[in-house]
Amino acid sequence: MANYVVLPAVSLLFLLVWLTGSKRRRLETPGPRRLPLVGNLFTGIVHEQMAAFANEFGSIFSVNLFGTDAIVVTSVSAARELFVKRSATYATRLPLKMVELCNFHQGLLFQPDANKLRQGRRLLLKGMARRELEQYQDIIQHHTLALLSRLLAEPDDFMNHIQTSMGDLSLEIGYGHRSTGKDDVLARRSKDWVTNFTSTIAFGGFLVNVFPILDRLPEWCPGAPHKKTANAWRKDADNFRRDAYEMVKRAVNTGDGQPSIISKTLTEFRHALDEDVIINSAAQMLTGGHTTVLTLQTFMLAMVLHPEAQEKAKEEIHRVVGSDRLPTFSDWDDLPYTTGIVREVLRWHPVIPLLPRNPIQDDLLNGHFVPKDTMVIVNYWAMLHDEVIFPDHAAFRPERWSELKIDRTNDPFEIAFGFGRRVCPGRAATKELLFTIIASIIATFKISKAKDAHGNEITPPEEFTSGGVIGPVPFKCHIEPRSRVSSQLIAESIQSARIRA
């Protein structure tokens, strides 16, 4: 009996969504033909399909997502025009409905308040600028060595090792808390926070993100299962952020604060920032650690599929650095092929292929009217796979960065981390971290294809997850130390770090 009531109600809501959208002024920007009710259907990989549309409609075009009009930006020049030159107009990013319901929108990624956005960026830029990274060198080294040690002990579990090590690193830099292991409560809560947040930012992950009007349904209705989830996640998220912040605050007040972004903020300029900005911005940094996880997992897949690149980098590292120490960021300029691998990993499969912006006022794009609050989708994948700049864009070729005279504006470090007022404040720190870990892994381990029970090599597919952030689907590979010297180097580096501590 309940279905006879619920189904017409849900159908009515869908009809209202369509009718409401159909009465809005339609975008004038050209785009693919739309279907009634659903708009443009994407049956494959969305960011790749949107990139293909650019070949027909240009670098700025429109699409319709279930009644919601959106502009898609696929070129670096167009992105810089909008998000750098017109940054005041396009600095806003309206949150998806599930993000808002879980109270995840108060961090930097979706912060709607311009003043709080400035404060939050100031906090993270102050704590993560390159000149500030020196104070975190011991922390970075500790977690890099922890990852190498885990790979040495249990190589088959490499995907989890990367997640654990980078999660622990983010937690320590953000809050000064060093995880005690798999049973560490704060580390587990931090991991849950990141998992829940990344689940909410997938446009199709929750139906309420596609049809926000569904949030008007009562919790018992089959069309509103998101409500129970949102209530639980919001409570967990709020408690975690507050508890982690109060932990650091108590330590600072008693003189026991460990080096961290929060302790630095509370010590040097706590009265210049709203307390809720400090609480939310620090937690947002943990999601940056998750993108590093996915980037490193992508690197591992690239090394399995392209052993020739791995060997070239290994030879370069051994020739320049030698075998008596691990590479550090100070080796960046002397290892051009290895830095090319870092850049190519970011370009090959960017972990955030799409992100939205929203103009705070009406605007004109290429002479076409764009109403205030229109969703403007930035297609980072399309920019990093521009066939004019990267003719063999699908190939993984680290040497392209030394062979081609590619303009600095097309460097993945200038694209994948965003533009204008929304550029990732942790870009410098991530650059140093990725290079240090990738170079250290190549120097000490050989990564190759796993084999089945009959000794046949298993070639993993170049397949990635879907959602707001993407990474390779779980795959197997074979990891072994390059030599006894490599194993000894890891052990000696760990011992040396303990002595210095």
C-alpha positions, -999 to 999 in steps of 0.1 A, spaced: 0 0 0 29 24 9 43 21 -27 10 35 -41 16 66 -21 54 69 -24 59 63 -61 35 90 -73 51 114 -48 85 107 -61 73 110 -97 58 144 -89 91 156 -75 109 146 -106 83 164 -127 87 195 -106 125 194 -111 120 192 -149 93 219 -150 114 243 -128 144 238 -149 125 242 -182 113 277 -171 148 290 -165 165 310 -192 183 284 -213 221 288 -217 231 304 -251 264 286 -252 265 258 -279 265 222 -268 254 187 -276 218 179 -283 197 173 -251 171 147 -244 138 155 -226 140 153 -188 175 138 -186 194 163 -207 228 149 -218 234 113 -209 269 102 -203 272 64 -207 310 62 -205 337 81 -186 322 115 -181 354 136 -182 366 119 -214 332 124 -231 332 160 -222 367 164 -236 354 148 -269 326 174 -271 352 201 -271 363 189 -305 329 198 -319 318 227 -298 350 244 -287 368 248 -254 337 263 -237 303 246 -242 271 238 -224 256 205 -212 224 197 -193 225 173 -163 190 161 -154 175 196 -159 205 215 -146 224 237 -171 262 237 -169 291 252 -187 322 230 -194 357 245 -196 383 223 -213 413 245 -221 439 261 -200 436 295 -217 398 296 -211 404 285 -174 429 313 -168 406 338 -184 377 329 -161 394 318 -129 425 340 -128 416 372 -146 379 370 -134 387 353 -101 364 376 -81 334 364 -102 343 327 -103 357 321 -68 326 304 -55 319 267 -55 284 257 -46 284 224 -27 265 193 -38 235 187 -16 250 157 2 281 177 10 260 204 25 238 179 45 269 163 60 284 198 69 314 191 47 310 225 29 327 246 56 362 235 45 382 252 18 369 231 -11 333 243 -9 336 273 16 308 297 5 319 327 27 346 348 9 361 360 42 363 325 57 378 313 24 405 339 27 412 330 63 413 293 56 437 298 27 459 320 48 460 293 75 471 266 51 494 287 30 512 299 62 515 263 74 524 246 41 544 272 21 577 259 9 597 280 33 577 264 62 583 228 51 617 226 68 600 221 101 582 191 88 612 174 72 615 148 100 578 140 98 580 135 60 611 114 63 595 93 91 564 84 70 584 79 38 606 54 56 575 38 72 560 32 37 593 17 24 595 -5 55 559 -17 49 566 -24 12 596 -44 23 577 -65 48 543 -70 31 547 -60 -6 513 -75 -17 494 -51 5 509 -20 -12 476 -2 -18 467 -2 19 503 7 28 502 38 7 468 48 22 480 42 58 513 60 54 498 91 37 469 92 61 492 91 90 514 118 75 485 142 69 472 136 104 506 144 119 513 175 98 478 188 104 474 179 141 508 168 154 495 134 162 517 104 154 496 72 148 505 43 171 493 17 146 462 1 131 443 4 165 449 42 168 415 57 174 422 92 160 438 77 128 408 55 123 384 85 127 405 105 103 403 78 77 365 76 81 362 113 77 381 112 44 362 82 31 328 98 39 338 132 24 350 118 -9 318 97 -11 297 129 -9 314 148 -37 306 123 -64 278 139 -85 261 105 -90 271 90 -57 238 100 -41 206 107 -60 200 138 -39 231 153 -56 214 150 -89 180 159 -77 184 182 -46 146 184 -43 146 148 -30 158 162 4 122 174 9 110 139 12 105 124 47 133 101 60 110 70 58 104 75 21 123 52 -3 135 82 -22 154 96 8 178 70 21 205 97 21 190 114 51 199 87 76 234 85 62 238 123 62 227 126 98 253 99 109 281 113 88 275 149 99 276 139 136 308 119 131 325 147 111 316 174 135 328 154 165 361 144 148 369 179 138 362 193 172 379 166 191 411 168 170 412 205 174 407 204 211 435 179 215 459 203 199 446 232 218 451 215 251 487 205 241 495 241 231 481 255 263 503 231 284 534 237 263 533 202 249 523 211 213 540 191 186 549 207 152 517 209 132 497 234 112 471 238 140 497 243 167 515 269 146 482 287 140 472 286 177 506 299 187 512 326 161 479 340 150 449 323 166 432 356 173 433 367 137 412 337 126 377 325 135 379 293 155 355 275 131 378 284 102 407 267 120 387 236 129 373 231 93 404 241 73 427 216 91 403 188 85 401 197 49 438 191 46 432 154 53 414 152 19 445 166 3 464 136 17 439 113 1 446 127 -34 483 120 -27 473 84 -19 455 80 -53 484 97 -71 509 73 -56 487 43 -65 485 56 -100 523 58 -101 525 22 -90 502 12 -119 522 32 -144 554 15 -132 538 -20 -137 526 -11 -172 557 8 -183 588 -9 -168 611 9 -193 603 42 -176 610 27 -142 644 14 -154 654 48 -169 646 66 -137 664 40 -116 696 44 -137 693 82 -134 689 80 -96 718 56 -91 741 76 -114 733 110 -97 724 100 -61 743 68 -57 733 39 -35 744 51 -1 715 74 5 679 79 -5 668 107 -28 655 140 -13 638 170 -28 672 187 -31 678 163 -60 649 176 -81 669 197 -106 695 169 -110 669 142 -118 650 154 -149 637 120 -160 624 112 -125 607 146 -122 592 138 -156 577 107 -141 561 128 -113 547 152 -138 535 124 -162 517 106 -133 497 138 -126 490 143 -163 482 107 -173 453 102 -149 446 133 -128 429 122 -96 404 151 -97 393 152 -133 364 176 -128 355 203 -103 327 229 -104 327 267 -100 298 291 -99 297 328 -109 285 351 -82 270 374 -108 258 372 -144 286 370 -169 294 368 -206 315 339 -220 325 342 -256 296 366 -260 271 342 -245 251 350 -214 257 329 -183 234 335 -153 246 339 -118 251 305 -99 254 285 -131 275 254 -126 308 259 -145 326 225 -147 364 227 -150 377 196 -170 412 192 -158 415 159 -176 408 176 -209 435 202 -203 461 176 -194 451 155 -225 449 184 -250 459 168 -283 474 200 -296 499 201 -267 501 163 -261 496 146 -295 501 112 -279 481 122 -249 470 86 -240 506 74 -237 526 74 -205 559 92 -216 579 109 -189 605 120 -216 579 144 -231 588 168 -204 625 171 -215 618 165 -252 591 191 -257 593 228 -250 560 229 -231 549 262 -218 550 265 -180 512 271 -180 508 235 -193 528 219 -164 505 195 -145 516 213 -113 501 245 -127 468 228 -138 460 198 -116 460 218 -84 434 244 -96 434 280 -107 431 315 -91 416 318 -57 408 281 -55 443 268 -62 453 241 -37 474 257 -9 493 225 -4 507 224 -40 543 231 -30 542 205 -2 526 179 -24 553 184 -51 580 178 -26 563 148 -11 555 131 -44 590 135 -57 606 122 -24 584 91 -22 584 83 -59 622 87 -62 628 66 -31 605 38 -42 622 36 -76 657 37 -60 650 8 -37 623 -14 -53 616 -31 -86 579 -31 -95 567 -56 -121 537 -77 -131 524 -103 -108 522 -139 -120 494 -164 -118 497 -200 -104 511 -211 -138 538 -185 -139 520 -163 -165 523 -125 -161 491 -107 -151 487 -74 -169 465 -51 -148 439 -30 -168 443 7 -171 410 11 -153 401 38 -128 372 43 -103 345 68 -109 334 97 -87 346 131 -75 382 117 -70 395 88 -89 422 62 -86 432 29 -101 409 0 -93 427 -25 -70 453 -45 -89 482 -69 -82 518 -64 -88 552 -79 -77 574 -57 -56 609 -67 -45 640 -49 -33 664 -42 -61 692 -57 -41 704 -66 -6 720 -31 -6 686 -16 -11 671 -35 19 701 -25 40 697 12 29 661 13 41 670 -3 74 700 20 80 679 51 71 653 41 96 679 36 123 696 69 115 662 87 117 656 72 151 690 83 164 684 119 152 649 119 169 
